[in-house]
């Protein structure tokens, strides 16, 4: 399994986890007697949201890397052109 697919799957799981934690936090907040649980859920929610943001960023970076393959031959050609121009300039001086 490639890194992009793994990251996408992790992002989906984290999205679901964030949704579940938001719902649990709302339920705990509604019940004023369960304020300790609400605080714990709020902490877990913030951690999951942060993890989700990082995971999405990683996924986007991987997607961008997949779309922009390095063309070694064109880079090599450009280096040769630069080198040839440099030699020509040195001969002319």
C-alpha positions in Angstrom: 0.0 0.0 0.0 1.5 3.4 -0.9 1.9 6.3 1.5 -0.8 8.4 -0.2 -3.4 5.6 0.2 -2.4 5.0 3.8 -2.6 8.7 4.6 -6.0 9.0 2.9 -7.4 6.1 4.9 -6.0 7.6 8.1 -7.6 11.0 7.2 -11.0 9.3 6.8 -10.7 7.5 10.1 -9.6 10.7 11.9 -12.6 12.6 10.3 -14.9 10.0 11.6 -13.3 10.1 15.1 -13.6 13.9 15.2 -17.3 13.7 14.3 -17.9 11.1 17.0 -15.9 13.1 19.6 -17.8 16.3 18.7 -21.1 14.5 19.3 -19.9 12.9 22.5 -18.7 16.3 23.8 -22.0 17.9 23.0 -23.9 15.1 24.8 -21.6 15.4 27.9 -21.8 19.2 27.9 -25.6 19.0 27.8 -25.4 16.9 31.0 -23.9 19.4 33.5 -23.1 16.7 36.0 -20.6 15.1 33.6 -18.3 18.1 33.2 -15.1 16.1 33.8 -16.0 13.8 30.9 -16.8 16.9 28.8 -13.4 18.3 29.5 -11.7 15.0 28.7 -13.7 14.7 25.4 -12.8 18.3 24.5 -9.1 17.5 25.0 -9.4 14.3 22.9 -11.4 16.3 20.2 -8.6 18.9 20.0 -5.9 16.3 19.7 -7.9 14.4 17.0 -8.5 17.7 15.1 -4.8 18.5 15.2 -3.9 15.0 14.0 -6.5 15.3 11.2 -5.0 18.6 10.0 -1.5 17.1 10.0 -2.7 14.0 8.2 -4.5 16.0 5.5 -1.4 18.2 5.0 0.7 15.0 4.6 -1.8 13.6 2.2 -1.8 16.7 0.1 2.0 16.8 0.0 2.1 13.2 -1.2 -0.6 13.9 -3.8 1.5 16.9 -5.1 4.6 14.7 -5.2 2.8 12.1 -7.3 1.6 14.7 -9.8 5.0 16.3 -10.3 7.5 13.5 -11.3 11.1 14.5 -11.7 12.2 14.3 -15.3 15.9 13.5 -14.9 16.7 13.5 -18.6 15.4 17.1 -19.1 17.4 18.3 -16.0 20.5 16.6 -17.4 19.9 18.2 -20.8 19.7 21.7 -19.2 22.9 21.1 -17.2 24.7 20.2 -20.4 23.4 23.3 -22.1 24.6 25.5 -19.3 28.0 23.7 -19.3 28.3 24.2 -23.1 27.4 27.9 -22.8 30.0 28.3 -20.0 32.7 26.7 -22.2 31.7 28.9 -25.2 31.9 32.1 -23.0 35.3 31.0 -21.7 36.6 30.5 -25.3 35.3 33.9 -26.3 37.1 35.7 -23.5 
